[in-house]
Amino acid sequence: IIEVFLQRMAVFELRPVDFSVMSLIAHNPGITSRQVCTTLGILPPNLVGMVGALEKRGLILRNRHAKDGRAMSLYATDAGAALMLDAEKVATQLEEEQTRRLTATERKTLMRLLQKIYL
């Protein structure tokens, strides 16, 4: 599945980690870099480069956090939100293709088990 995911996300110039970071930011406007690191298990120095690259592409904005001046709040730009809408549709299609042979109950069970492992 990851091989096909990589191919399909190449159109958007997103690696799996970029996809995860962008999705988290798009669905949680104002999330801090620290929260992204904690949620995704990314080391802060690694996130700095990713955020810089995504910002350079015009996909996200960084602003000082309203309550903690040391923290940065992250927001998807309109272009970033549009890109993620398309990328998430492609990811959902891939999930549906790969789980087509499962019943609805089996698919729910798989998702629940994967969440137990990864969340």
For each residue, the residues with C-beta under 8 A, 3 or more apart:
1: 4 5 94 98
2: 5 6 16
3: 6 7
4: 1 7 8 94 98
5: 1 2 8 9 16 91 94
6: 2 3 9 10 15 16
7: 3 4 10
8: 4 5 11 90 91 94
9: 5 6 12 14 15 16 18 19 87 90 91
10: 6 7 13 14
11: 8 90
12: 9 19 83 86 87 90
13: 10 18 57
14: 9 10 18 19 22 83 87
15: 6 9 18 19
16: 2 5 6 9 19 20
17: 20 21 40 42 50
18: 9 13 14 15 21 22 50 53 54
19: 9 12 14 15 16 22 23 87 91
20: 16 17 23 24 40
21: 17 18 24 25 36 40 42 47 50 51 54
22: 14 18 19 25 26 54 59 60 76 80 83 84 87
23: 19 20 26 27 84 87 88
24: 20 21 27 28 31 36 39 40
25: 21 22 28 29 31 36 60 74 75 76 80
26: 22 23 29 76 80 81 84
27: 23 24
28: 24 25 31 35
29: 25 26 75 76
30: 65 73 74 75
31: 24 25 28 35 36 73 74
32: 35 36 65 68 71 72 73 74
33: 36 37 44 47 48 51 71 72 74
34: 37 38 44 71
35: 28 31 32 38 39
36: 21 24 25 31 32 33 39 40 42 47 74
37: 33 34 40 41 42 43 44 47
38: 34 35 41
39: 24 35 36
40: 17 20 21 24 36 37
41: 37 38
42: 17 21 36 37 46 47 50
43: 37 46 47
44: 33 34 37 47 48
45: 48 49
46: 42 43 49 50
47: 21 33 36 37 42 43 44 50 51
48: 33 44 45 51 52
49: 45 46 52 53
50: 17 18 21 42 46 47 53 54
51: 21 33 47 48 54 55 60 62 74
52: 48 49 55 56
53: 18 49 50 56 57
54: 18 21 22 50 51 57 59 60 80
55: 51 52 58 59 60 61 62
56: 52 53
57: 13 53 54
58: 55 77 79 80
59: 22 54 55 76 77 79 80 83
60: 22 25 51 54 55 74 75 76 77 80
61: 55 74 75 76 77
62: 51 55 72 73 74
63: 72 73 75
64: 69 71 72 73
65: 30 32 68 69 70 71 72 73
66: 73
67:
68: 32 65 71
69: 64 65
70: 65
71: 32 33 34 64 65 68
72: 32 33 62 63 64 65
73: 30 31 32 62 63 64 65 66
74: 25 30 31 32 33 36 51 60 61 62
75: 25 29 30 60 61 63
76: 22 25 26 29 59 60 61 80 81 84
77: 58 59 60 61 80 81
78: 81 82
79: 58 59 82 83
80: 22 25 26 54 58 59 60 76 77 83 84
81: 26 76 77 78 84 85
82: 78 79 85 86
83: 12 14 22 59 79 80 86 87
84: 22 23 26 76 80 81 87 88
85: 81 82 88 89
86: 12 82 83 89 90
87: 9 12 14 19 22 23 83 84 90 91
88: 23 84 85 91 92
89: 85 86 92 93
90: 8 9 11 12 86 87 93 94
91: 5 8 9 19 87 88 94 95
92: 88 89 95 96
93: 89 90 96 97
94: 1 4 5 8 90 91 97 98
95: 91 92 98 99
96: 92 93 99 100
97: 93 94 100
98: 1 4 94 95
99: 95 96 102 106 107 110
100: 96 97
101:
102: 99 106 107 110
103: 106 107
104: 107 108
105: 108 109
106: 99 102 103 109 110
107: 99 102 103 104 110 111
108: 104 105 111 112
109: 105 106 112 113
110: 99 102 106 107 113 114
111: 107 108 114 115
112: 108 109 115 116
113: 109 110 116 117
114: 110 111 117 118
115: 111 112 118 119
116: 112 113 119
117: 113 114
118: 114 115
119: 115 116
